[in-house]
Amino acid sequence: MPNTIRIKNYTYTLPPIPTDVDIDGSEHKKADQYWRRLKEPNFKKLYTTKAQQKAALDKWIEKILDYRINGYWFMNNGEPEYITGDHFFFLNYVQVDLGTYPEFRKAQRDYYYFLDLCDKDEKCHGSIKGKYRREGATTMVLAKFANNATLTERRWYGIQSKTYEDAKKVCYLPIVDMVMRLPKYFRPLMASNDRPQQELLFRKPSSRLSAKKQSDDDEMYFDEDLSDGLNTKIVFFFKQKTAYDG
C-alpha cells in the first residue's frame, strides 16, 4: 500500500522508499541522522586524470539533477524522510539570513508537498497561502520558481506584486541571486554576465558578449543539445490586469 501523509484536507502519496540503494544517512546512528547539505566533492583531489574528474562530475550532476526533479530521501532520526525536488533545491542551494542555509522543518516539508499536489492536479490553477511574518514562505516559493525556471525550456515565468518595487526587490532580484549563486554547471546560459535588472533571460549571449567569454569566465557545463540556451525568461510587473496581455 502506498505511503501517504495527510495535509489538512488533502492526501499526499509519497514515492516508494528506495530499496536498491542505501538511503543517505543510513551510515549514522539514529541520534545523528538528520538533514545535511550535499556538497560537491573535490574531484581534483580524488582523481588524477581530467577524464576521471569529468566522469565523476558528470555522475554527480546527474544525481543532483535527479534530486532536483524527483525529490530526495534521507534518514531522519531513524525514519526515511522524503522531500520534493523543490524542497531539496531550497535546502541545498538557497542562502537565507546572513548567508546561511535553511534547516529542515516538517512544516516546510508539508508545504512543499502541498505545492507538489497543486502542480500535479490538472484542475488546479494555483494556490493561496495565509502566512505569518518571517516564516520563510516567500523564499520557499521563490526557490521553487528558480528551480523550475533553470530546468525547463521555452517558458515564460512571470512575477507580480502590489508595486513595481516590491515585485523587483522582494521577488525578482532574490531569484536572480539564487541563480547566480548556483554551481557553475547548473547556471543556464544567460544573455548577460551581469546581474540583470529587468528580466533574466536564459539564452545564448549576443555577439557582443560571446558565449566563449561567458564559458571561460564561469567554466559553464554545456549540454550540446542546448547550445542556444533554454530560451526561458523570468520577468516581473506590478499589479494590473493587463500586465501579461499580448
C-alpha positions as CSV (number, residue, x, y, z in Angstrom):
1,M,0.0,0.0,0.0
2,P,1.4,3.5,-0.9
3,N,2.8,5.5,2.0
4,T,0.6,8.6,2.4
5,I,0.6,11.8,4.5
6,R,-2.5,13.8,5.4
7,I,-2.1,17.6,4.9
8,K,-5.3,19.2,6.1
9,N,-8.0,18.0,3.7
10,Y,-5.5,16.6,1.2
11,T,-3.7,13.3,0.9
12,Y,-0.1,13.3,-0.4
13,T,1.3,10.0,-1.7
14,L,5.0,9.6,-1.2
15,P,7.1,7.8,-3.8
16,P,8.3,4.3,-2.9
17,I,11.1,4.1,-0.4
18,P,14.3,3.2,-2.2
19,T,15.3,-0.4,-1.7
20,D,18.1,-0.7,-4.3
21,V,20.5,1.8,-2.6
22,D,21.3,2.9,1.0
23,I,19.3,6.0,1.9
24,D,21.7,8.9,2.7
25,G,22.3,9.0,6.5
26,S,21.9,5.2,6.9
27,E,25.6,5.1,7.9
28,H,24.9,7.2,11.0
29,K,23.4,6.1,14.3
30,K,19.8,7.2,14.9
31,A,20.7,10.3,17.0
32,D,23.0,11.6,14.3
33,Q,20.5,11.1,11.4
34,Y,19.3,14.5,10.2
35,W,19.3,16.7,7.1
36,R,22.8,17.5,5.8
37,R,23.6,19.6,2.7
38,L,25.1,17.7,-0.2
39,K,28.4,19.4,-1.0
40,E,30.3,18.7,-4.2
41,P,33.4,16.6,-3.6
42,N,36.8,17.9,-4.6
43,F,37.2,15.7,-7.7
44,K,40.6,17.1,-8.5
45,K,41.9,15.6,-5.2
46,L,40.0,12.4,-5.6
47,Y,41.1,11.6,-9.2
48,T,44.3,12.1,-11.1
49,T,43.3,12.5,-14.7
50,K,40.9,15.0,-16.2
51,A,38.9,12.2,-17.8
52,Q,38.3,10.7,-14.4
53,Q,37.4,14.1,-12.9
54,K,34.9,14.8,-15.7
55,A,33.3,11.4,-15.4
56,A,32.9,11.8,-11.7
57,L,31.5,15.3,-12.1
58,D,29.1,14.1,-14.8
59,K,27.8,11.4,-12.4
60,W,27.4,14.0,-9.6
61,I,25.5,16.4,-11.8
62,E,23.2,13.6,-13.0
63,K,22.5,12.6,-9.4
64,I,21.8,16.1,-8.1
65,L,19.5,16.8,-11.2
66,D,17.5,13.7,-10.3
67,Y,17.1,15.1,-6.7
68,R,16.1,18.5,-8.0
69,I,13.4,16.9,-10.3
70,N,12.2,13.8,-8.5
71,G,13.0,14.6,-4.8
72,Y,15.4,13.2,-2.2
73,W,15.3,10.6,0.6
74,F,17.4,10.8,3.7
75,M,17.3,9.2,7.2
76,N,15.8,11.4,9.9
77,N,16.1,10.1,13.5
78,G,15.7,6.5,12.4
79,E,12.9,7.1,9.8
80,P,13.2,7.6,6.0
81,E,12.3,11.2,5.1
82,Y,11.2,12.3,1.7
83,I,11.4,15.9,0.4
84,T,10.3,17.1,-3.0
85,G,12.8,18.4,-5.7
86,D,11.9,22.0,-5.0
87,H,12.4,21.5,-1.2
88,F,15.8,19.9,-1.9
89,F,16.7,22.9,-4.0
90,F,15.6,25.2,-1.3
91,L,17.6,23.4,1.4
92,N,20.7,22.7,-0.6
93,Y,21.2,25.8,-2.8
94,V,19.3,28.8,-1.3
95,Q,21.0,31.1,1.2
96,V,18.8,32.8,3.7
97,D,19.8,35.2,6.6
98,L,23.5,36.2,6.7
99,G,24.5,33.7,4.0
100,T,23.4,30.6,6.0
101,Y,21.4,27.7,4.5
102,P,17.9,26.6,5.8
103,E,17.4,23.8,8.3
104,F,14.9,21.1,7.6
105,R,11.4,21.8,9.1
106,K,8.5,19.4,8.7
107,A,6.1,22.3,8.3
108,Q,8.0,23.4,5.3
109,R,8.2,19.8,4.1
110,D,4.4,19.7,4.2
111,Y,4.0,23.0,2.4
112,Y,6.2,21.7,-0.5
113,Y,4.1,18.5,-0.5
114,F,1.0,20.8,-1.0
115,L,2.7,22.7,-3.8
116,D,3.5,19.4,-5.5
117,L,-0.1,18.4,-5.2
118,C,-1.1,21.6,-6.9
119,D,1.4,21.0,-9.7
120,K,0.1,17.5,-10.4
121,D,-3.6,18.4,-10.3
122,E,-4.7,19.4,-13.8
123,K,-7.7,21.2,-12.4
124,C,-5.6,23.4,-10.1
125,H,-4.6,26.8,-11.3
126,G,-2.6,27.8,-8.3
127,S,-2.9,28.3,-4.5
128,I,-3.4,31.0,-1.9
129,K,-1.4,30.9,1.3
130,G,-2.2,32.7,4.5
131,K,1.0,33.1,6.5
132,Y,2.8,34.6,9.5
133,R,5.6,37.1,9.0
134,R,9.1,35.8,8.9
135,E,8.2,32.1,8.4
136,G,10.2,32.0,5.1
137,A,7.2,31.4,2.8
138,T,8.4,34.0,0.2
139,T,11.9,32.5,-0.1
140,M,10.4,29.0,-0.3
141,V,8.2,29.9,-3.2
142,L,11.0,31.9,-4.9
143,A,13.2,28.8,-4.6
144,K,10.6,26.7,-6.3
145,F,10.4,29.4,-9.0
146,A,14.2,29.3,-9.5
147,N,14.5,25.5,-9.5
148,N,11.8,25.2,-12.2
149,A,13.0,28.0,-14.4
150,T,16.5,26.7,-14.6
151,L,15.3,23.3,-15.6
152,T,12.7,24.0,-18.3
153,E,12.9,25.1,-21.9
154,R,10.9,27.8,-23.7
155,R,8.9,29.0,-20.7
156,W,7.9,32.5,-19.5
157,Y,7.9,32.8,-15.7
158,G,6.1,35.9,-14.6
159,I,6.1,37.7,-11.2
160,Q,3.5,40.2,-10.0
161,S,3.3,42.2,-6.7
162,K,1.4,45.1,-5.4
163,T,4.0,47.6,-6.6
164,Y,6.8,47.6,-9.1
165,E,9.4,48.0,-6.4
166,D,8.1,45.1,-4.4
167,A,7.9,42.9,-7.5
168,K,11.6,43.7,-8.2
169,K,13.2,43.9,-4.8
170,V,11.2,41.3,-2.9
171,C,10.7,38.7,-5.6
172,Y,12.7,39.2,-8.8
173,L,16.2,40.1,-7.6
174,P,16.3,37.4,-4.9
175,I,15.6,34.9,-7.7
176,V,18.4,36.4,-9.8
177,D,20.7,36.0,-6.8
178,M,19.6,32.3,-6.3
179,V,20.5,31.6,-10.0
180,M,23.8,33.5,-9.8
181,R,24.9,31.5,-6.7
182,L,24.2,28.1,-8.3
183,P,27.2,25.9,-9.1
184,K,28.6,26.9,-12.4
185,Y,27.3,23.7,-14.2
186,F,23.7,24.4,-13.0
187,R,23.6,28.1,-14.2
188,P,21.9,28.2,-17.6
189,L,23.5,30.0,-20.4
190,M,22.4,33.7,-19.9
191,A,22.1,36.6,-22.2
192,S,24.2,38.7,-19.9
193,N,27.0,38.1,-17.4
194,D,25.8,41.0,-15.3
195,R,23.0,40.9,-12.6
196,P,20.0,41.7,-14.9
197,Q,17.7,44.3,-13.5
198,Q,14.7,43.9,-15.8
199,E,14.5,40.3,-17.0
200,L,16.5,37.2,-16.6
201,L,16.9,35.6,-20.0
202,F,18.3,32.1,-20.4
203,R,19.7,32.1,-23.9
204,K,22.9,32.4,-25.9
205,P,24.5,35.8,-25.4
206,S,24.6,38.3,-28.3
207,S,27.7,38.6,-30.5
208,R,28.9,41.5,-28.3
209,L,29.0,39.1,-25.3
210,S,30.2,35.9,-26.7
211,A,29.3,32.5,-25.3
212,K,33.0,31.7,-25.2
213,K,33.7,34.6,-22.9
214,Q,30.9,33.5,-20.6
215,S,32.0,29.9,-20.5
216,D,35.7,30.9,-19.9
217,D,34.7,33.1,-17.0
218,D,32.3,30.6,-15.4
219,E,33.6,27.3,-16.6
220,M,30.0,26.6,-17.6
221,Y,28.8,23.0,-18.1
222,F,27.3,22.9,-21.5
223,D,24.7,20.5,-22.9
224,E,25.3,20.3,-26.7
225,D,21.6,20.0,-27.3
226,L,21.1,23.3,-25.5
227,S,23.9,25.2,-27.2
228,D,21.5,28.2,-27.8
229,G,20.2,28.1,-24.2
230,L,16.9,27.2,-22.5
231,N,15.2,30.2,-24.1
232,T,13.3,30.7,-20.9
233,K,12.9,34.0,-19.2
234,I,11.8,35.5,-15.8
235,V,10.1,38.9,-15.8
236,F,8.1,41.0,-13.3
237,F,5.3,43.5,-13.3
238,F,3.3,45.4,-10.8
239,K,-0.3,44.5,-10.1
240,Q,-2.5,45.2,-13.1
241,K,-5.0,43.0,-15.1
242,T,-3.3,43.5,-18.4
243,A,0.3,43.1,-17.3
244,Y,0.7,39.8,-19.3
245,D,-1.5,40.6,-22.2
246,G,-0.2,40.5,-25.7
